[in-house]
Amino acid sequence: MSEKNLLSNAKTLRSQQTEAEQRLWYHLRAHRFLGLKFKRQKPMGRYIVDFVCLEQRLVIEIDGGQHAEQLDYDRRRDVWLRSQGFTVLRFWNNEVMQQLDEVLEQIRCTLTVSPSPPSPLPQAGEGS
C-alpha cells in the first residue's frame, strides 16, 4: 500500500473509531495520560496502529472480533513493531468497555516500569 493510501486510510479510521477506541482515546488525548502525547490511527511502516506514544515507544491496539480471524497478520505486525523498538499492548473491545480502569492501569504500569540500571563494572584492582 502506498504512503498516500495509508494516510487516507488512517484519516478514514480516525473518523470511524469504534466505541472502545473513542473511550480509550478520551483518556489518552491532549496529554491527559501521564502528560504523554499519544497519536491515533498512525501509519507506521506499512501498518496503521490504533494508538502510539512515540516518546515511550508504546503501541496500543484495541481489537474487535475480526482479529480472531487475522491472528497471523497481527502476529507479523507485532513482530515488525517490536523489531522497530516498540512495545505492543493489545486489548479486546470488551476489556476497554467493561474494565477501563484495569486497561489504563496496565498501560500506566507498562510506561512506568523502568529496567534496573546495570551494575558498575569493577575497577582495576577491585575484588582481589
C-alpha positions in Angstrom: 0.0 0.0 0.0 1.3 3.4 -0.9 2.1 6.1 1.7 -0.8 8.2 0.2 -3.2 5.3 0.6 -2.0 4.6 4.2 -2.6 8.3 5.1 -6.0 8.2 3.5 -7.0 5.0 5.4 -5.7 6.4 8.7 -7.8 9.5 8.2 -10.9 7.4 7.5 -10.2 5.2 10.6 -9.9 8.3 12.8 -13.3 9.5 11.6 -14.8 6.0 12.1 -13.5 5.0 15.5 -15.1 2.2 17.4 -16.8 2.9 20.7 -14.0 1.3 22.6 -11.4 3.3 20.6 -13.3 6.5 21.4 -13.5 5.7 25.1 -9.8 5.0 25.4 -8.8 8.0 23.2 -10.7 10.3 25.7 -8.2 9.3 28.3 -5.1 9.3 26.1 -5.6 12.5 24.1 -4.3 16.0 24.9 -1.5 14.8 27.2 -4.2 13.6 29.7 -2.4 10.3 30.5 0.8 10.8 32.4 1.4 14.0 30.5 2.4 12.0 27.4 1.5 12.7 23.8 -0.4 9.9 22.0 -1.4 9.8 18.4 -4.3 7.7 17.0 -4.6 5.8 13.8 -0.9 6.5 13.0 0.8 5.0 9.9 3.9 3.1 10.8 5.8 1.3 8.1 3.1 -0.4 6.1 0.7 -0.6 9.0 -1.7 1.7 10.8 -1.6 1.4 14.6 -4.6 2.4 16.8 -2.6 4.5 19.3 1.1 5.2 19.7 3.2 7.2 22.2 6.4 7.8 20.1 8.3 9.2 23.1 7.8 6.0 25.1 7.8 3.7 22.0 4.4 2.2 23.0 1.8 1.0 20.6 -1.7 0.2 21.9 -4.1 -1.9 19.8 -7.8 -2.3 20.5 -9.1 -5.5 18.9 -12.6 -6.4 17.9 -14.0 -9.8 16.8 -12.4 -9.6 13.4 -8.9 -10.0 15.0 -9.8 -13.6 15.9 -9.6 -14.4 12.1 -6.4 -12.4 11.4 -4.1 -13.7 14.1 -1.2 -14.4 11.7 -1.4 -10.8 10.3 -1.5 -9.4 13.8 1.5 -11.5 14.9 3.6 -10.4 11.9 2.6 -6.8 12.5 3.6 -7.1 16.2 6.9 -8.7 15.3 7.7 -5.9 12.9 6.7 -3.2 15.5 8.8 -4.8 18.2 11.8 -5.0 15.7 11.4 -1.2 15.5 11.8 -0.9 19.3 8.1 -0.6 20.2 6.3 -2.4 23.0 2.8 -3.5 21.8 -0.2 -3.8 24.1 -3.4 -5.4 22.9 -6.8 -5.2 24.5 -10.1 -6.5 23.3 -13.0 -4.1 22.8 -14.9 -5.6 25.7 -11.9 -5.1 28.0 -11.9 -1.4 27.3 -15.7 -1.1 27.6 -16.1 -3.2 30.8 -12.7 -2.9 32.6 -11.3 0.5 31.5 -9.6 1.2 34.9 -7.7 -2.1 34.6 -6.7 -1.3 31.0 -5.5 2.2 32.0 -3.6 0.7 34.9 -1.9 -1.9 32.6 -0.8 1.0 30.3 0.4 3.0 33.2 2.4 0.1 34.6 4.0 -0.6 31.2 5.0 3.1 30.9 6.4 3.4 34.4 8.4 0.2 34.6 12.0 1.0 34.0 14.7 -1.6 33.9 17.1 -1.5 36.8 20.4 0.1 35.9 23.3 -2.3 35.2 25.8 -2.9 38.0 29.0 -0.9 37.6 32.0 -2.9 36.3 34.7 -3.5 38.9 37.6 -1.1 38.6 41.1 -2.5 38.1 42.4 -3.9 41.4 38.9 -4.3 43.0 37.8 -7.6 44.3 41.3 -9.1 44.5 
